[in-house]
Amino acid sequence: MKRLILAALLAASAAGAVQADDALKAVIGGEHRAANAARDTWRHPYETLTFFGIKPTMTVVELLPGGGWYTEILAPYLREKGKYIGAGQANEPGKKSGLAFRAKLDANPALYGKAAMGVFEPPSRYEIAPAGSADMVLTFRNIHNFIGAGDEAVKTTFKEIHKVLKPGGVLGVVEHRLPASMKQDEKASSGYVHEAYVIKMAESAGFKLAAKSEVNANPKDTANHEKGVWTLPPVLANKDKDREKYLAIGESDRMTLKFVKQ
């Protein structure tokens, strides 16, 4: 009897995983993403999120969601059974990024009506979410923004992220990757970061590296560009200068790291 019950549970679990994957695929393929879907070729949202282990019942925090590229996937996916929190600049006068993000959420309540906002302004404000409340925290191409204030500030930032996760919760990191043979300056001014540095900072805050993925790797990217990572698409900081060359390279080479809260 126990074997039958276990088999039934495993079958139900497998079925739930298929449904979750189908739901994620449906959101990624939604019409609301028409303007951003072209970048899926470089960002691999389905493969990235499934690597991190996302489920529709989770409470998920996205740090510094910017214009909401991943928000368009995460918020609808988590809407019915989970919770999405976009943690960035505060929704206050003068905080243009925060106000723009709030406006994006308010403009489409059918998709984003249940989304919440937190405050994440390293190294000074960390009102991300209640302690021990999140199943997953995600950050996409943001670690270089934390580095300018120094290593101790970076460690503090990772510790604040650690606080909001439940025991066993996941931190998912995607970041522009600097080859180990190249020097990372104190401010990571090129936008590229050593993978070993990210791992060291996360582990110093109590995380354990659970897995790596090369899903967002780009071997064509040398990480040695006149205007750093912003030389490449989609920014193309050099405008028409060598435009075809950089379009041929594509977006940056990126590490994809999964950490677990100890």
C-alpha positions, 0 to 999 in steps of 0.5 A: 500500500505504501508503494502505491501511495508513493507512486501516486504522489510521484505521479501527481508531482510529475503532472504538476510539474508539467502543468507548471511548465506549460503555464510558464510557456504560455506566459512567455508566449503571450501577446503582452510580450510582443515588444520584448519577445525578440530578446528571448533568443539571448535571455532564454527565460523558460530555460533560465527560470526552470533551471532555478526551479520556479513554481507557480505557488512560490513567493518570488522577489525580483530585484531591480526589475527595471523596465519589467522585462522579466516582470511580464513573465513572472507576475502573470505566472505567479498571479493565481497561486503565488506572489510576485514582488518587484523590489527596486526604487521606492514608489516616491516622488523623484524616484523615476524608476520606481514610479515608472515601474508602478505605472507599468503595473497599474496599466494592466491590472489583469496581468499585474494587479496582484503584484507587490513592490518592495524597496531595494536601494543598495547600499542604504535601503533594504525593504525587500520583503518580510524576513523568511517570506520568499521562496526565491529571489532573482536578479538579472544582470544587476550584480555589477551595480552593487559593486561600486560601494565596495566589497563590504557593501556587496556582502551586506547586500547578499546578507539582506537578500539572505534574510528574506528567503525561507530556509532552503530558498533559492537565489537565482543570479544571471550576470555579465561574465568577465573571463578569469584572465581579465582584471575586474576593477573595483567598480566593475565599470565594464559591467562584467563581473568574475563568476568566482567573485559572485560565488565568493560574495554569496557564500560569505552571506550564507548561501551555498552554490547549488548549480551552474548553467551555461544556458546564457553563455555566449562564446562570441563575447570577449568582454573586451569592448570600448564601452563595456557590456553596453557596446553590445546589443541591445544598448549598442553604445557606439551607435552606428560604429561597428554596428554589424560587428556587435550585432553579430556577437549578440548580447553578453556572455552570462553566468547563470548561478543557483544558490540555496539558503543554508 
